[in-house]
Amino acid sequence: MSDSKEMSKKSRSASKNVDKRHELKEDELNPVWFKPVMFGFMIVGLLWIVLYYVTSSTLALPIPPLGQNNIFVGFGLILVGFLMTTRWK
């Protein structure tokens, strides 16, 4: 008889722990906009660098006065996206 009581106590405490973990996970989830913004930074940074390399011989786009510093802008955007991945849950 005591074994069945101990088993029921263990199962109840286990279910409470699972419920607490489930509640915590819902609170810790990222907002809906987080992933699109994160991937957006990475893609925009990559496009920035590709656009600079493709047009560097003729137009020097995306921002001509920056010249070679356009590479730093592109890598900075990519870095922001990668830093956001550390907060992705």
GIRA-V659137 format. One record per backbone hydrogen bond with DSSP energy under -1.0 kcal/mol. CO is the residue of the C=O (numbers start at 0). NH is the residue of the N-H. E is the energy in kcal/mol with one decimal. If there is no record, write none. Layout:
co:CO nh:NH e:E
co:CO nh:NH e:E
This chain:
co:0 nh:4 e:-1.6
co:1 nh:5 e:-2.3
co:2 nh:6 e:-2.3
co:3 nh:7 e:-2.1
co:4 nh:8 e:-2.1
co:5 nh:9 e:-2.4
co:6 nh:10 e:-2.5
co:7 nh:11 e:-2.1
co:8 nh:12 e:-2.4
co:9 nh:13 e:-2.4
co:10 nh:14 e:-2.2
co:11 nh:15 e:-1.9
co:12 nh:16 e:-2.1
co:13 nh:17 e:-2.1
co:14 nh:18 e:-2.2
co:15 nh:19 e:-2.4
co:16 nh:20 e:-2.4
co:17 nh:21 e:-2.5
co:18 nh:22 e:-2.3
co:19 nh:23 e:-2.3
co:20 nh:24 e:-2.3
co:21 nh:25 e:-1.8
co:22 nh:26 e:-1.6
co:23 nh:27 e:-1.8
co:30 nh:33 e:-1.3
co:32 nh:36 e:-1.9
co:33 nh:37 e:-2.5
co:34 nh:38 e:-2.8
co:35 nh:39 e:-2.0
co:36 nh:40 e:-2.4
co:37 nh:41 e:-1.6
co:38 nh:42 e:-2.5
co:39 nh:43 e:-2.9
co:40 nh:44 e:-2.3
co:41 nh:45 e:-2.0
co:42 nh:46 e:-2.9
co:43 nh:47 e:-2.5
co:44 nh:48 e:-2.0
co:45 nh:49 e:-2.6
co:46 nh:50 e:-2.8
co:47 nh:51 e:-1.9
co:48 nh:52 e:-2.4
co:49 nh:53 e:-2.5
co:50 nh:54 e:-2.1
co:51 nh:55 e:-1.0
co:54 nh:58 e:-1.4
co:54 nh:59 e:-3.5
co:62 nh:65 e:-1.4
co:65 nh:68 e:-2.2
co:66 nh:69 e:-1.7
co:67 nh:70 e:-1.7
co:68 nh:72 e:-1.9
co:69 nh:73 e:-2.2
co:70 nh:74 e:-2.7
co:71 nh:75 e:-2.2
co:72 nh:76 e:-2.2
co:73 nh:77 e:-2.1
co:74 nh:78 e:-2.5
co:75 nh:79 e:-2.1
co:76 nh:80 e:-1.8
co:77 nh:81 e:-2.4
co:78 nh:82 e:-2.6
co:79 nh:83 e:-1.7
co:83 nh:86 e:-1.4
